[in-house]
Amino acid sequence: MKKSFLMPLLTLCGLVGCAQPPPEPKPLFPTAQMTVGGQDFTVEEATTDTEIEIGLTGRDTLPADRALLIAYHSPNEHAVSGNGVPFPIEAVFLDHFGKIVGIVAVPAEKDGDSQEFDSQFILELNQPVASKLALKVGDQLQLPSNVLLPPLPTTTMKISGRTFTVEIATTEAEQELGLMCRPSLPPDRGMIFIFPTESPAAFWNHDVNFPLDVIFMDHGGQIEGIRHMDAHSDVNTPQFNTQYVLELNAGMAKELHLHVGDVLRLPDDVLRP
């Protein structure tokens, strides 16, 4: 009869322990999901000064499906350092829209700062993940929505008997970002841009993932022009003398039977003197 070696093996494992893969380190900072180059990552978000200063220092490793996203309060010249980080990383510098403006490889325990880039976000990945994903300057990454500008105030606007919830974009930063970097726009939503005075303005759909109808209005809400913009279009619309610009999903202007010369009732909280 053959001898069984199962019991001695179990006994040995109980005495000295069997090799087990080490558990993945828990994230130090709040996390979000982010797709980079077609690959999904859990990104830790360093948003406070203390979190940004700590970064990846003092960690033994960074799991393969994990990254660190450093989010500054505003764009500026930023650099990274590998000092205190025992593994090599690639730092992907992003502007406030998520467009890549620079990529640098940082060796482990590298003293001194890297090249500076005018950026607002830095995505730190294991080396050579950025190279394997073929990331390059000019690529657009979809940033987690919670690190972009705070949610805009909203108002309701009745158009042709239908009620829309519209976000109000009044500052230059809010208007520059507009509806960029969103996956979609619900059918009963829109965005209204409010300018200080009536003046010539043109729009484009750069880095917007869906087509839009753009409705240009004067200070009294009279429609001066209606234009369609394709998704990701860098073509400017013609200029219209306007103080209010309403963006809705493509096809909505036709569905609502809107025409040049119509007057839309603007909500009281968006009217300007």
N, C-alpha and C positions, 0 to 999 in steps of 0.2 A: 504494500500500500504506500502510495506517495505521501510524503510528509507535507503538511500545510504550513506555509511561512506567513500566512495572513496575520495570525495572532501576534507573533514576535514583531512584525512590522508595525501593527497598530500600537503595540506596547512601546516600541521605540519612538514613534511619533508622539505618543503621550508624554514620554520622558524628556525628549530633547526638542520637540516641536518640528513640524514639517514646513518646508519653505512655502510661504504664501506671498502673493504680490502685495507690496505695500499699498495701503489705501491712498486714494488721491487726496491731496491737501484740500481742506475746505477753503472756499473763497474768503478773502479778507474784506472785500468791499461788496456793495450791492451788484447784482448781475443782471444782464439782459441777453437776449439772443441776437446774433448778427450773422448774416451770410456774407462771406468774403470770397470772391473768386469761385462761387458755386459751392463752397464748403461752409457748413454751419459751425459756429463757435459760440461758446458761452463766454461773454466778455465781462470782466469785472470793471466797474466804472469808478475811477478815481476822480472825484469832483471837488473835494475840499482841498485846501492848501496842505493839510496834514496828509491826506491820502495821496496827493500828487507827490509830495516829498518822499513818502515811503515807497510808492511804486512797487517794483519787483524786488527790492532789496531784502536780503535776509531769507529768501526762499531757496530751497534746494533745487526745485524743478518747477517747470510750468507744464501742466498736462497738455497733451497734443491737441486737444480740442478746446483749449482755453486761451484767452488773450486778455490783455489789459488795455482799456481805453481811457486815456487821460483826457479830461474835458476841462479846458480853461474857460474862464468867464467871457473872454473876448479874444479876437485874433491878435497875435503879436509875434515877434521873433522868438521862437522856442527851439530848444535843443534837448538832447538826452545824454545821459551818462551811464556807463555800465558799472560804475563803482559800487561794489556791494552786491552785484548780481552775479552769481557763480556759473551762469550758463549764457551762451551767446544768444542775442536776440536780433530781430530786424524791426526797426522803428519806421512806421508808415505815417508820414505827416499829412494831415488833412486840413482843408480850409473849412469855413463855417458851414459849407453845404455838404461836406464829405468828399470833395474832390481831392485826389492825391496830388500833393505839391512837392513831395520828396520822399525818398526811401533810403535809409542808411543801415548798414550792417554794423552792429556794435559787439565787439568781442567780450567774452566774460571778464569781469573785474577790470574793465577798461576805465582808467582814470581820465578825467577831462571830459569836456562836452563835445558832442558831435557838431556837425555843420548845423547852422541855424536855418529855419524855414519860417516864413510868414504863415502861421497856422493857428488853428484853434483846438484841434484834436490830434492826439498821437496814439496810434494803434500799435501796441508792442506784441510781437509774435515770436514764437520760437524760430530760430534760424535753422534751415533756410525756407520757412513756410512761404514767405512773400515771394521768393524766387520761384518756388515750385508752383505757386498759383498764378505765376506770370503777371503779377501786379506791376503796373507802370504808372509813371506820372501822367496825370490827365484822366485816369480811370475814376469813375464815380462809385463810391460805396454808400450803401443804404445805412445811415446811422440810426441807432435806436431813437425812437421819437422822444423819449424822456430827456435826452441830452441836448436836443435842439432848443429853439426859443420856447419860452413858456407858452402854454395855450393862450390863444388870443381871445379877447372878449367877443361875445356873440350878440346878435340881435335878430329879431324876426322881421321878415320883409314879405309883404303880400304882393304877388305878381300875377296878374290875370286870374285872380281868384284862388291862387295856390300859395300856400305859406312855405317859405324857405327860412332855414336857420343859416345866417351868414356870419362868418368871422370878419372882424373889423381890423384891417391892417392900416395903421396910421404912421408908424415910425419908418425911417429909411430901411432899417434892418428887417423889420417885418415885411415890408413891401418887396425887398430884394429876395427874401426867401419865398414868399408867396406860398404856393401849393407844391413846391419842390419836395422831392424825397418822400412822398406819400404813396402808398400802394394804390389808393383809389379815392374817389370822392362820392359819398352817399348821394342818391338822387335828389334828396330834399335839402342839400347843403350847398353852400357857395362861399365866396369871399368877396368883400367889398373893400376897395382901396380908396382912401380919402386923402386928397392932396390939399395943401393949405390954400391955394387959389386955383382958379381956372387957368390952365396953361396947356400947351401942346404935349401930348404923351403918346408913346408907342409901347407895345408889350411884345414879349416872346414867351415861348413855352420850354425854355431850357431846363433840362433835368426834371420835367414834370412827366409822370408816368402815364398820363391819360390825356385825351384831347379835351379842349375846352371851347366854349363860346365866351367871347369877351364883349361886354356891352359898355360903351363909352357914353357918359352922361355929363351934361353941363351942371352949373351950380344949382339949377332948379329941378334936376332929375330928367330933363329932356334928352332922349337918346340921340347922340350925334353920330354914332357908328356902331355896327355889329360885325365882328370878325370871328372866324373859326381858326383855332390853332391846333395843329396836330401834336401828338405826344412827342416830346424830345425835339421840338422844332426850334432851331436857332434863327428862324426867319422873323424879322420884326414885322408887326402889323403897320399899316399906314398910321401917321400921326393924326390925332383928333384933339380938338380943343376941349379939355375935359377937367372936371374936378372930382368925379366919382367914376370908378371902373368896377363893374361887377363881373365876376367869373363864375360860370355855371358849367355843368357837364355839357359836352358837345351834343348838339341837337335840341337843347332845351329852349333856345331862343325861338326856333321854328315851332316847337311844341306849344309854346306860350303865345304864339302869334305876335311876336314883337317886331316892330319896324322902326326905322329912323323917323324921328319926329314924335314918336310916342313919349308920353311923360309918365315916369314911374314915381310912385309915392315913396319917398325916402323916409326911413324911420327917424323919429325925432332925435335919437341919440347919435346919429351920424351927420346931421345937418351942420354945416358951417356957415357963419355969417357971410 
